[in-house]
Amino acid sequence: MKSGIYKKIFASIGILSLVTLVVLALLILFMDKPPMEDFRKCNEIMTQAKKINADIYAPEYYQAAETNYKYALIEVKRQNEKLFFQHNYSKAKELIVLAILKAELAQNASGTNKDTQKARFLKETELLRKKLDSYHDFFIKLPLRIQTRKDYEFGKLSVEESLNAFEKGDVNKANQKLNEGKARISYADAEVNAHLKEYFSRFPKWQKWVASTIATSASTRSYALVIDKIKHKGFLYFGGKLNKEYDVEFGKNWIGDKQYAGDNATPEGRYMVTRKARDSGYYKAMLLNYPNEEDRANFAERRRSGQIPKSRGIGGLIEIHGNGGKGVDWTKGCVALTDDKIDELFSKLSVGSPVTIVGSTVSLSDLLN
């Protein structure tokens, strides 16, 4: 009797255990699983995208892929902390599928964007290089502050480093160097342009001086010399027509008018040759009538307004002389030419010949363009 009861109990336990095992097996078989294959696929696509710099050329798509990938992992971890039969990876699956989509978009967009950015990069560097070429042709002659020159030179170096990095595929470094170069060149340009804008406020007066000098040459059928400080050129006219050009050098503080004796500045104004000397300390020389009446009036006004100390004198002995060709501005305020060119000029200019010295014969906008 008892054995029959035990048999029934054991049979029931066995059936219950079997049912439990079947239920567990079914739960395990059909329970939600994390999308590990999708994670593998997404990681593979993102690795490929990274190799072609999608993070740089398609940053929005690439960053979106990274963000969705990260949150998908967080969601998987959160579900894993629950009891196995409570797992629900639907949100993680949505996130990783979205990450795959963004990674594919980043990969596809990278090639197109790379070509666009490359064109933009090369155009920008070309513009900067032209600006730097302009500096070496023009700004290099200006009496700039040391820091301003350093900014230009640093900018030039940065642009070259940027191009080298770009050619090697280091886009991050290329953009960094390009931005550094742009910033330093911009600092220098701002200072130079402000200086030049103030200097060229006298341009209308210079125009009148030059026109008057050329007109005098035309009416008297004689030689006249116009000296352009910015271009570092002397333009010789005869009968109102341009006859010859000469390279010239000035005092080291040539930009702006001469203020007083010893300022190493070359004066600006309408002058004439008052004496010619073959035995000058600088080979041949032609003395100009600086200071003229306008120079004296300007000097007196500057002293009255306190721009010039009372102890300063107006100076004189401004010449056009030889010993030039040094490639720098070095005189004490005179205009220097090479000896062979001063020979030519000496033979053509006479006592009384007009010599007009201006900051520029062309406007600032024309000059910079």
Summary of the structure (lengths in Angstrom):
residues: 369
radius of gyration: 40.8
end to end distance: 118.0
largest distance: 153.3
contacts: 1134
relative contact order: 0.08
helix: 61%
strand: 14%
